[in-house]
């Protein structure tokens, strides 16, 4: 199916004189020479789910029989690297998505860094994206910004990745695996809305234009805004295209009316990266799912602002790298 889809897209791109690109997120367990060559020949950007060394990866990444998938994942990664080397495309960055969670997260970061540093087959031009386990959305009452209730919730809370990055000691000429994730956050601060006077309006936070950059097609043919959104109203169907009226209702008007109740009170509104994820159920807007995420986002942004201005005071040259950075 992937081969047929790629060929179809290539044909359409040629007919309409469009540039196209392919990307894939995979656990790499099925990548062999044939698949690796196909992905390389078609210049796929690959994101591979790899949670670190075997003991960490196999905690959650298991097959249908409960066996860890680490060995198969590594075999798939090596097949892809061999193909890129043979075809002289080894300069293409390899991206790992690592899901790290639990009480001993900082200790796990140490193990990940050691694993990457001590794997001689690992290329230098890797990028690591860090995320936590995404649990089902939960009902939560709204917590107003800069109130005693929020202070009690957020007191002494620090993003563990930032804490680890600021305190870890590594060998010379080694880079932290956390750099890509940290730079992604700093890039948002660096390119923030910057004005002399308070703005009179604010945008829809981190929300996308449904169907513009990506879409998620279910096995029944329904089209959703992306792969992260879960059980929410579809924006169309493969048989009849986009449902414009439904998009307007659910993802513009209903969202705006609900967001106005809360976002107008928030200092982080023009930095917020929260999107449609966890704002809906199968019937439509369900903003109570989002309230806890709002607090977490403000804590994250507050820590980012502190980190950014600390760098600005101590070593502003470091921030110049953000000028040419492109975040997709």
C-alpha positions, 0 to 999 in steps of 0.5 A: 500500500505504501509503494502504491501511495508513493507512486500515486503521489509522485504521478500527481506531483508531476501532473501538477508540477508540485514538490513533494516529500515523504515521511514516516514514523515507525518502530523499525521492527520490519525494516529489511534491506528491501524496505530500507532501500525503498525508503532511501530511494524515495528520500523518506524522512524517518522518525524511529520509536526508540526509547533508549537502551534495551532495558528501557525500550523493552519496558513498553515496546513489546510484541503481541506475545509480550516480548521486547522489540529492542533487538528487531528495532536495532536491526531495522535501524542498522539496515536503514543506515547501511542503505543510506551509506551505500546510496550516499545519503548518509547525511540525511538526519535520523530522528529518534522519538523517545518516550520516557516516563516514570518516577526515575526519569532523570536516571533514565536520561543518564542511561539514554545518554550513555547508550547513545555515546557508547554505540559505535554504529550510531551516526553523529547526525541524529536528532532525539525528540523526547516525550512522555506517555500520553494518557487519556484526557481527564476532566479538570476544573479550570485553574486561573493563571497566577493564582494561589491555586496555580502556585500551589500546583506548580511550586517547585515543578521543573521540566525533568529534561531541562533539569537533567540537561542543566546538571549532567556532566558529559565527556568533552566533544559529546553532545546532549541528546536533549539538545533538539527538544530544548532548542525546539522550545527555545526557538518558540521563545526566540521567534515569539510575538514581540511588540512595544504595546499590548496586542488587542487580539490573539490567535488560536494558539498552536492550532493548525488549519485542519487538513492543510499540512496533514490529515489522518485517515482511519480504516473506515475512511474518516479524515481527522486533523492529525494522528494525535487527536483521538475520538473527535469529530471528523473533518471529512471522508475519503469518498466525498472530501472535506466537510467544510461546514463541520470544520467551521462549526467544530474547529473554528466557531465552537473552539473560539467561543470556548477558548475566549472564556479562558485564554483571555485571562492567560499571560501565555496566550501568544506563546501557547502551543496547545492545539486541538488535541484533548479539546474534544470528545466524539460529540464535539468541543469538550474543553474540560479535558484541556484545563490541566494541560493549560497549567502544564503549558504555563509551567513549561513556558515559564521555565523556557523563558527563564532558560532563554533569558539566562542564556541571553545574559551569560552567552547570547552567542548561543541564541544566534543558532536559533535564527537559522533553525527551521522547526517543522 
